């Protein structure tokens, strides 16, 4: 009897422990559920009230998939309330996939809403592709609706003007303002603003350079704008050029006159070099002639040295007598006296008269 009572008491004690353990487990589960429910309850209520179509379980699973539920819920609510889900089937999975790919989901949804209101041809696939490519799709849609103005040349660069030279050699310094709007169909793979600025600058310089006189440009600057605008500069770019306006034109230096002056100076230097070459050649020729004169005089001296030898030979051969010799000396003395009287007797060996 006593043993049976003890056994029943032991059974009641173990049952109470099990019930207490179960109660604790249920309490913790309930506490976790309440915490989870409190965290996602506001988002779930918003989804229910706006017909966003996101269940409570899906909200919880987003956290396990490393997705921010608030971003997805707000984006889906914006899409549903704007009515773009009827035109573009956008699922919650697609929003989560774009978020995990590193895209800006709210920005894409806002761009789709703006494009839908402006009746632009933009769907979810193109919008998310533009966003993942690193471009601001919302800014692109805004620029497509409201064209923006860009300066040419870029004021951030050092060059403040577009410098070009007209046909008459006068330099012109121009500044232009280009009005563009985004071309959604060419936004993927299209060139950016820098390309548009470079092409417009090249077109303006080319148009001014093909003008005969700078006066024509100053009188009719819109002709330059029309010429540049008709060149199709927006090809393969993400923009469509609406207008090109010449904001300012200043007259610079006379490049043609400067080039002519530089050319004249270069020609003068060439002429001076050629004249110096001719002078040096004449000087060398003079030296050569002087050397020839000295050589001839040396030959004369050598020939005169042979005269006494010839006279001695004539004496030995009895071909020349003493009286004939004296007559020759008299003739030489008479000739020397006459030359002295005439003033030409004291000539130096080089042929120049003494003064």
Long-range contacts (C-beta under 8 A, 24 or more apart in sequence): 36-60, 40-69, 43-69, 43-70, 43-73, 46-73, 46-77, 47-73, 47-76, 47-77, 50-77, 50-80, 50-81, 51-80, 52-76, 52-77, 52-80, 53-80, 53-92, 54-92, 58-92, 62-96, 65-96, 65-100, 66-100, 67-96, 67-99, 67-100, 68-99, 71-99, 71-105, 71-106, 72-96, 72-99, 72-105, 74-106, 75-105, 75-106, 75-108, 75-109, 78-106, 78-109, 78-110, 78-113, 79-109, 79-112, 79-113, 82-112, 82-113, 82-116, 82-117, 83-116, 84-109, 84-112, 84-113, 84-116, 87-116, 87-123, 88-112, 88-123, 88-124, 89-124, 90-124, 94-124, 98-128, 98-131, 98-132, 101-132, 102-132, 103-128, 103-131, 103-132, 104-131, 107-131, 107-136, 107-137, 107-138, 108-137, 108-138, 110-138, 111-137, 111-138, 111-140, 111-141, 114-138, 114-141, 114-142, 114-145, 115-141, 115-144, 115-184, 118-144, 118-145, 120-144, 120-145, 120-184, 121-184, 121-185, 122-184, 126-184, 126-188, 129-188, 130-187, 130-188, 133-188, 135-187, 137-187, 140-182, 140-184, 140-187, 140-238, 141-182, 141-184, 143-180, 143-181, 143-182, 143-239, 144-181, 144-182, 144-183, 144-184, 145-181, 146-181, 147-179, 147-180, 147-181, 147-242, 148-179, 148-180, 148-181, 149-177, 149-178, 149-179, 149-180, 150-177, 150-178, 150-180, 150-193, 150-196, 150-197, 151-175, 151-176, 151-177, 151-178, 151-197, 152-176, 152-177, 152-178, 152-197, 152-200, 152-201, 152-204, 153-197, 153-201, 154-194, 154-197, 161-250, 162-201, 162-204, 162-205, 163-205, 163-252, 164-204, 164-205, 164-206, 164-208, 164-209, 165-208, 165-209, 165-255, 165-256, 166-208, 166-209, 166-211, 166-212, 166-213, 166-214, 166-216, 166-217, 167-209, 167-210, 167-211, 167-212, 167-213, 168-212, 168-213, 168-214, 168-256, 169-254, 169-255, 169-256, 169-257, 169-259, 170-213, 170-214, 170-251, 170-252, 170-254, 170-255, 170-256, 171-251, 171-252, 171-253, 171-254, 171-255, 172-208, 172-214, 172-217, 172-249, 172-250, 172-251, 172-252, 173-249, 173-250, 173-251, 173-252, 174-204, 174-208, 174-224, 174-246, 174-248, 174-249, 174-250, 175-246, 175-247, 175-248, 175-249, 176-200, 176-201, 176-204, 176-225, 176-244, 176-245, 176-246, 176-247, 177-244, 177-245, 177-247, 178-241, 178-243, 178-244, 178-245, 179-241, 179-242, 179-243, 179-244, 179-245, 180-234, 180-239, 180-240, 180-241, 180-242, 181-239, 181-240, 181-242, 182-238, 182-239, 182-240, 183-234, 183-237, 183-238, 183-239, 183-240, 186-236, 186-237, 186-238, 187-238, 190-236, 190-237, 190-238, 190-239, 191-236, 191-237, 191-238, 192-237, 192-238, 193-239, 195-237, 196-233, 196-234, 196-237, 196-239, 196-241, 199-233, 199-237, 200-228, 200-233, 200-241, 200-244, 203-227, 203-228, 203-231, 203-233, 204-228, 204-246, 214-251, 217-249, 218-249, 218-251, 221-246, 221-249, 222-246, 293-350, 297-349
